[in-house]
Amino acid sequence: MIWEGSLSEERVICIDIGYSKIVAAVVDSDINHQPEVLGIAEAPASGLFRGKVKEVEAVSEAIREAVTKAFENIGSARVDSVLVGVTGMDIEGLNSCGVAPIQSHSKTVTEKEIEIAVNNAKAVSLPTDREIFLVDRQQFIIDDKIVSSNPVKMAAVNKLEAQVHLLTCLENIKENFERCLIDAGIERSRIYYSGATGAEAVLTEQEKELGTLYMDFGKDTIDVLFYKNQSLHYSKVYPFGFNLITNDLCIVYHISYDDAEHLKREGTAYPLTDDGDAEVYIRGLNGGEPKICRQRDINAAIEARVITVLEMIAADFCRSNFQNELKFGIVIAGGGALQTGIEQCVKKIFGAAVRIAVPEKINGLKASFLTPAYVSIYGLICADRRSGHTVVSEGEIKAVKRNGSLIRGAQSFFLKAADFFKSFL
């Protein structure tokens, strides 16, 4: 991903609120105006379930923990901007279009016509409890003929049509995330949809142009987005993730969650015919008798759940009428992309080439974060440093800066926290 440098002089805190972990990164730029991660850390997520906040205090505490750890070895607590990535939130996507008459005497398209056309595209009928969360501009059509991604100063006679992709979310769920941030001390932030920022960061220009399906397999959610002609055309967030596999193994073998997670990591979603009858010893639940299971049976259980999920995703995507536009292939990310055999399963169901996405190297970004599980935080790091589509939330947390800081008591809170952690070293 090319660094665009739009915020090259700012120090940014990026916070990815996932459902297994919350990751915070402090990002600045080096002398060459390239991104530099000054500190990055994670904390176990709690208080969240399937894309929804269940306990504000627990989520806030996890955010504070991740941010404090990220600041541990940083001398200055200066903060210029805070970017927050979220998913879930009962997000629903739809395509829309809006028209604006050409008003300028010179018969050229101006920013005013673009703004009017986009605003008209956003004027869709929504339930009273939903709001527009993201607007992604697809293309503009001038006088029903000329198509352009940036029509400013182009000749026009009658009208300009804007085609956009809208993501909506439940208003109260978004407000709960905002309350978690404020309770954690974040005075003002920009909220992003992490599915879109992750996709924009790891998809190549060719993939976004020719037609690519992007899937982020999380613990409790799965984000599915389809790009063509450099823009988002289809999106869907599923309120379940690869935690389903773990739950299946817990039930089938009557074992603890941690033991089921171990079986999942050691198993495969695409068993080979020569698995044989290798035996796996499993601890009994609550001190019960240990079990002996065949690896073949464990793999079969993992495969069955993965295939069921992928078939559901494929069926929904076919109903969108974009299946014939899937020219380039599929890119997968998230912790679920680390599941052995997932690449082969996706290829089997969709019949397309599959690539597993990983973050590119960034100055200061530890090697342990260069895996598919951290594509979301990587997308946030890149979010404001590239030109392109609008991926930021329509609304922002409205709070006044105090003493020039975006975070309450940033100078004292983070530095004191850093001293506290250093006292144990």
QUIDAUR-V682832 format. One record per residue. N is the residue number from 1. RES is the residue in one small letter. PSI is psi in whole degrees, -180 to 180 (999 if undefined). Layout:
n=N res=RES psi=PSI
n=N res=RES psi=PSI
This chain:
n=1 res=m psi=131
n=2 res=i psi=132
n=3 res=w psi=120
n=4 res=e psi=-23
n=5 res=g psi=18
n=6 res=s psi=-25
n=7 res=l psi=34
n=8 res=s psi=-22
n=9 res=e psi=2
n=10 res=e psi=151
n=11 res=r psi=126
n=12 res=v psi=138
n=13 res=i psi=124
n=14 res=c psi=128
n=15 res=i psi=114
n=16 res=d psi=115
n=17 res=i psi=97
n=18 res=g psi=-177
n=19 res=y psi=-1
n=20 res=s psi=-25
n=21 res=k psi=157
n=22 res=i psi=124
n=23 res=v psi=133
n=24 res=a psi=138
n=25 res=a psi=136
n=26 res=v psi=120
n=27 res=v psi=134
n=28 res=d psi=-167
n=29 res=s psi=148
n=30 res=d psi=-172
n=31 res=i psi=-19
n=32 res=n psi=13
n=33 res=h psi=32
n=34 res=q psi=153
n=35 res=p psi=140
n=36 res=e psi=121
n=37 res=v psi=113
n=38 res=l psi=-31
n=39 res=g psi=142
n=40 res=i psi=139
n=41 res=a psi=165
n=42 res=e psi=160
n=43 res=a psi=147
n=44 res=p psi=135
n=45 res=a psi=142
n=46 res=s psi=159
n=47 res=g psi=10
n=48 res=l psi=147
n=49 res=f psi=118
n=50 res=r psi=47
n=51 res=g psi=11
n=52 res=k psi=147
n=53 res=v psi=123
n=54 res=k psi=-26
n=55 res=e psi=107
n=56 res=v psi=-45
n=57 res=e psi=-40
n=58 res=a psi=-42
n=59 res=v psi=-43
n=60 res=s psi=-42
n=61 res=e psi=-39
n=62 res=a psi=-38
n=63 res=i psi=-47
n=64 res=r psi=-42
n=65 res=e psi=-46
n=66 res=a psi=-44
n=67 res=v psi=-42
n=68 res=t psi=-45
n=69 res=k psi=-38
n=70 res=a psi=-28
n=71 res=f psi=0
n=72 res=e psi=-46
n=73 res=n psi=23
n=74 res=i psi=127
n=75 res=g psi=-37
n=76 res=s psi=139
n=77 res=a psi=21
n=78 res=r psi=135
n=79 res=v psi=128
n=80 res=d psi=-28
n=81 res=s psi=147
n=82 res=v psi=123
n=83 res=l psi=132
n=84 res=v psi=130
n=85 res=g psi=131
n=86 res=v psi=161
n=87 res=t psi=-173
n=88 res=g psi=-124
n=89 res=m psi=25
n=90 res=d psi=47
n=91 res=i psi=135
n=92 res=e psi=139
n=93 res=g psi=149
n=94 res=l psi=152
n=95 res=n psi=145
n=96 res=s psi=164
n=97 res=c psi=153
n=98 res=g psi=153
n=99 res=v psi=143
n=100 res=a psi=135
n=101 res=p psi=149
n=102 res=i psi=117
n=103 res=q psi=-19
n=104 res=s psi=144
n=105 res=h psi=-24
n=106 res=s psi=-2
n=107 res=k psi=48
n=108 res=t psi=157
n=109 res=v psi=132
n=110 res=t psi=173
n=111 res=e psi=-29
n=112 res=k psi=-46
n=113 res=e psi=-39
n=114 res=i psi=-45
n=115 res=e psi=-43
n=116 res=i psi=-45
n=117 res=a psi=-43
n=118 res=v psi=-42
n=119 res=n psi=-38
n=120 res=n psi=-34
n=121 res=a psi=-31
n=122 res=k psi=-10
n=123 res=a psi=63
n=124 res=v psi=157
n=125 res=s psi=121
n=126 res=l psi=152
n=127 res=p psi=155
n=128 res=t psi=-22
n=129 res=d psi=9
n=130 res=r psi=154
n=131 res=e psi=159
n=132 res=i psi=128
n=133 res=f psi=-32
n=134 res=l psi=142
n=135 res=v psi=118
n=136 res=d psi=117
n=137 res=r psi=125
n=138 res=q psi=-61
n=139 res=q psi=167
n=140 res=f psi=142
n=141 res=i psi=124
n=142 res=i psi=120
n=143 res=d psi=39
n=144 res=d psi=13
n=145 res=k psi=-58
n=146 res=i psi=127
n=147 res=v psi=134
n=148 res=s psi=148
n=149 res=s psi=-21
n=150 res=n psi=89
n=151 res=p psi=6
n=152 res=v psi=132
n=153 res=k psi=7
n=154 res=m psi=149
n=155 res=a psi=138
n=156 res=a psi=152
n=157 res=v psi=-53
n=158 res=n psi=-54
n=159 res=k psi=162
n=160 res=l psi=130
n=161 res=e psi=132
n=162 res=a psi=129
n=163 res=q psi=126
n=164 res=v psi=162
n=165 res=h psi=127
n=166 res=l psi=139
n=167 res=l psi=129
n=168 res=t psi=156
n=169 res=c psi=163
n=170 res=l psi=130
n=171 res=e psi=-42
n=172 res=n psi=-31
n=173 res=i psi=-43
n=174 res=k psi=-41
n=175 res=e psi=-34
n=176 res=n psi=-39
n=177 res=f psi=-41
n=178 res=e psi=-39
n=179 res=r psi=-36
n=180 res=c psi=-43
n=181 res=l psi=-45
n=182 res=i psi=-41
n=183 res=d psi=-28
n=184 res=a psi=-5
n=185 res=g psi=4
n=186 res=i psi=109
n=187 res=e psi=-38
n=188 res=r psi=134
n=189 res=s psi=166
n=190 res=r psi=127
n=191 res=i psi=128
n=192 res=y psi=156
n=193 res=y psi=112
n=194 res=s psi=-25
n=195 res=g psi=-43
n=196 res=a psi=-42
n=197 res=t psi=-39
n=198 res=g psi=-45
n=199 res=a psi=-45
n=200 res=e psi=-30
n=201 res=a psi=-35
n=202 res=v psi=-17
n=203 res=l psi=139
n=204 res=t psi=164
n=205 res=e psi=-38
n=206 res=q psi=-40
n=207 res=e psi=-42
n=208 res=k psi=-26
n=209 res=e psi=-45
n=210 res=l psi=-15
n=211 res=g psi=99
n=212 res=t psi=138
n=213 res=l psi=127
n=214 res=y psi=131
n=215 res=m psi=128
n=216 res=d psi=110
n=217 res=f psi=103
n=218 res=g psi=-175
n=219 res=k psi=-48
n=220 res=d psi=-4
n=221 res=t psi=156
n=222 res=i psi=124
n=223 res=d psi=129
n=224 res=v psi=123
n=225 res=l psi=142
n=226 res=f psi=127
n=227 res=y psi=139
n=228 res=k psi=154
n=229 res=n psi=38
n=230 res=q psi=16
n=231 res=s psi=166
n=232 res=l psi=129
n=233 res=h psi=-18
n=234 res=y psi=139
n=235 res=s psi=145
n=236 res=k psi=136
n=237 res=v psi=123
n=238 res=y psi=134
n=239 res=p psi=38
n=240 res=f psi=161
n=241 res=g psi=-155
n=242 res=f psi=2
n=243 res=n psi=-21
n=244 res=l psi=-38
n=245 res=i psi=-46
n=246 res=t psi=-44
n=247 res=n psi=-40
n=248 res=d psi=-46
n=249 res=l psi=-36
n=250 res=c psi=-44
n=251 res=i psi=-46
n=252 res=v psi=-44
n=253 res=y psi=0
n=254 res=h psi=57
n=255 res=i psi=172
n=256 res=s psi=163
n=257 res=y psi=-44
n=258 res=d psi=-41
n=259 res=d psi=-37
n=260 res=a psi=-39
n=261 res=e psi=-40
n=262 res=h psi=-44
n=263 res=l psi=-40
n=264 res=k psi=-46
n=265 res=r psi=-36
n=266 res=e psi=-17
n=267 res=g psi=-174
n=268 res=t psi=149
n=269 res=a psi=-5
n=270 res=y psi=77
n=271 res=p psi=145
n=272 res=l psi=157
n=273 res=t psi=-20
n=274 res=d psi=30
n=275 res=d psi=-29
n=276 res=g psi=-162
n=277 res=d psi=38
n=278 res=a psi=137
n=279 res=e psi=145
n=280 res=v psi=128
n=281 res=y psi=129
n=282 res=i psi=134
n=283 res=r psi=143
n=284 res=g psi=152
n=285 res=l psi=132
n=286 res=n psi=43
n=287 res=g psi=11
n=288 res=g psi=-178
n=289 res=e psi=136
n=290 res=p psi=156
n=291 res=k psi=153
n=292 res=i psi=119
n=293 res=c psi=155
n=294 res=r psi=135
n=295 res=q psi=-34
n=296 res=r psi=-41
n=297 res=d psi=-39
n=298 res=i psi=-46
n=299 res=n psi=-38
n=300 res=a psi=-38
n=301 res=a psi=-41
n=302 res=i psi=-46
n=303 res=e psi=-43
n=304 res=a psi=-45
n=305 res=r psi=-43
n=306 res=v psi=-44
n=307 res=i psi=-41
n=308 res=t psi=-45
n=309 res=v psi=-46
n=310 res=l psi=-37
n=311 res=e psi=-37
n=312 res=m psi=-45
n=313 res=i psi=-43
n=314 res=a psi=-41
n=315 res=a psi=-43
n=316 res=d psi=-40
n=317 res=f psi=-38
n=318 res=c psi=-37
n=319 res=r psi=-18
n=320 res=s psi=-10
n=321 res=n psi=19
n=322 res=f psi=1
n=323 res=q psi=-32
n=324 res=n psi=-10
n=325 res=e psi=-2
n=326 res=l psi=79
n=327 res=k psi=-33
n=328 res=f psi=-34
n=329 res=g psi=-157
n=330 res=i psi=139
n=331 res=v psi=130
n=332 res=i psi=149
n=333 res=a psi=-174
n=334 res=g psi=170
n=335 res=g psi=-32
n=336 res=g psi=-23
n=337 res=a psi=-13
n=338 res=l psi=-9
n=339 res=q psi=125
n=340 res=t psi=131
n=341 res=g psi=-7
n=342 res=i psi=-37
n=343 res=e psi=-44
n=344 res=q psi=-37
n=345 res=c psi=-45
n=346 res=v psi=-43
n=347 res=k psi=-38
n=348 res=k psi=-44
n=349 res=i psi=-42
n=350 res=f psi=-17
n=351 res=g psi=35
n=352 res=a psi=161
n=353 res=a psi=145
n=354 res=v psi=137
n=355 res=r psi=136
n=356 res=i psi=122
n=357 res=a psi=140
n=358 res=v psi=150
n=359 res=p psi=147
n=360 res=e psi=160
n=361 res=k psi=132
n=362 res=i psi=142
n=363 res=n psi=121
n=364 res=g psi=-11
n=365 res=l psi=118
n=366 res=k psi=151
n=367 res=a psi=-31
n=368 res=s psi=-16
n=369 res=f psi=2
n=370 res=l psi=54
n=371 res=t psi=164
n=372 res=p psi=-26
n=373 res=a psi=-16
n=374 res=y psi=23
n=375 res=v psi=-33
n=376 res=s psi=-46
n=377 res=i psi=-35
n=378 res=y psi=-40
n=379 res=g psi=-38
n=380 res=l psi=-41
n=381 res=i psi=-36
n=382 res=c psi=-13
n=383 res=a psi=-51
n=384 res=d psi=10
n=385 res=r psi=21
n=386 res=r psi=151
n=387 res=s psi=163
n=388 res=g psi=-140
n=389 res=h psi=162
n=390 res=t psi=113
n=391 res=v psi=3
n=392 res=v psi=151
n=393 res=s psi=145
n=394 res=e psi=-32
n=395 res=g psi=157
n=396 res=e psi=160
n=397 res=i psi=118
n=398 res=k psi=101
n=399 res=a psi=148
n=400 res=v psi=138
n=401 res=k psi=143
n=402 res=r psi=124
n=403 res=n psi=36
n=404 res=g psi=9
n=405 res=s psi=148
n=406 res=l psi=-8
n=407 res=i psi=132
n=408 res=r psi=124
n=409 res=g psi=35
n=410 res=a psi=-45
n=411 res=q psi=-42
n=412 res=s psi=-44
n=413 res=f psi=-53
n=414 res=f psi=-38
n=415 res=l psi=-40
n=416 res=k psi=-40
n=417 res=a psi=-41
n=418 res=a psi=-42
n=419 res=d psi=-36
n=420 res=f psi=-46
n=421 res=f psi=-39
n=422 res=k psi=-27
n=423 res=s psi=-18
n=424 res=f psi=-6
n=425 res=l psi=999
